[in-house]
Structure formats: structure tokens, C-alpha cells
Amino acid sequence: MRNAIKSKLSLLLLLSIMIYCFIYPPLFSSNTVTPAEHKNIITQYIASIRILHNQVFSLFENAISVPPEDSTLLESKITFIYRQIEQLDRNISSYLDTLPRLSTERRDTLITMDALHFLENSLYQLTEFIRATDSATRTQLLGDFYFLRTATADALNRVENIILRE
């Protein structure tokens, strides 16, 4: 049991290092990026968000399993993922600051950021779900969680389709 937890935490640590090292947006000397550079940057952000999206869903599965995973352990994993989301949000915001106000690059980045914010909100719903005790509240939170999970996936698919056709 401890080995499984250690391996999961090691995987989460590895993924956070990957996000920090490989996804950190390059600082451009000018306010323009080539379409190929932009596509690569957005594709990397999408991949990172998808990894986090899957991690949140895995935590959700652990929260509803019988017997449920220890809530303290779940909350520590949630905190870890939340920190990864915060870092990715800072990276995307930094990249956004380098883009012209009215541009397709900014549009793509904003949609990507929307997906990350939906994901962050689904993580919040998961936290509330874990803490809730009555079934009516848990049912509402479950509905909100699935809505936000779907919204994250929809936003990611939309931006992916947009950058593929450009």
C-alpha cells in the first residue's frame, strides 16, 4: 500500500517537474511568435492540462471508491495538483502577456486558459465533494464536477481543432 502511494506521489512529482521545465513559456524579445512556435506552445499546454485532467479524475475515482481513500491523503494530493495548476496558470499568463491584444494567438491562449480554469474549478468541486456529508449536497457537487470535467475537455478539443486547421 505504501509503495503504491509512494509511486503515485513520485509520478505526480515527475509530472510537476515536466510542467515546470518543459512547458515554461519562452520569453520572446518581440511581441510576435511564428505560427509553428505558437502551435507548439499551445500543444504543450494542452498536453499538460490533459495530464492534470486525468489526475483529477483519478482522485475522484479514489474518493468514490468503496472504501474511499483517506480524506487527508486525498486532500494532500489535491493540494499538490492545485499547485501544478497554479504554476501552469502563471506560465500561460506570462505567454499571454507577450501576445498582441487582437490576435489568433491570444484567442487560442485564452481558450486554453479557460480549460485550465474549468479544471481548477473541478478540483474545487472534488474538494467540496470529499468534505460533504449529506447525499443531496454530494449529488449536486457530483453534477458540477462532471459539468466542469466536460467543459475542460470541450475547451481543450476546441482549441486543438482550431490550431490544427491553421
NORZI-V937502 format. One line per field, one symbol per residue. psi: psi as a letter, one per 30 degrees, with the letter a starting at -180 (. if undefined). burial: # if it has 16 or more other C-alpha atoms within 10 Angstrom, else .. Layout:
# NORZI-V937502
psi: ???
burial: ???
This chain:
# NORZI-V937502
psi: eeeeeeeeeeeeeeeeeeeeeffkkkjkflgklleeeeeeeeeeeeeeeeeeeeeeeeeeeeefljlllkeeeeeeeeeeeeeeeeeeeeeeeeeeffkkejleeeeeeeeeeeeeeeeeeeeeeeeeeefkekeeeeeeeeeeeeeeeeeeeeeeeeeeeefef.
burial: ...........#..##..#...###............##.######.###.##.###.##.##.....#....##.##..##.##.###.##..##.##....###########################.......#..##.##..######.##.###..#...
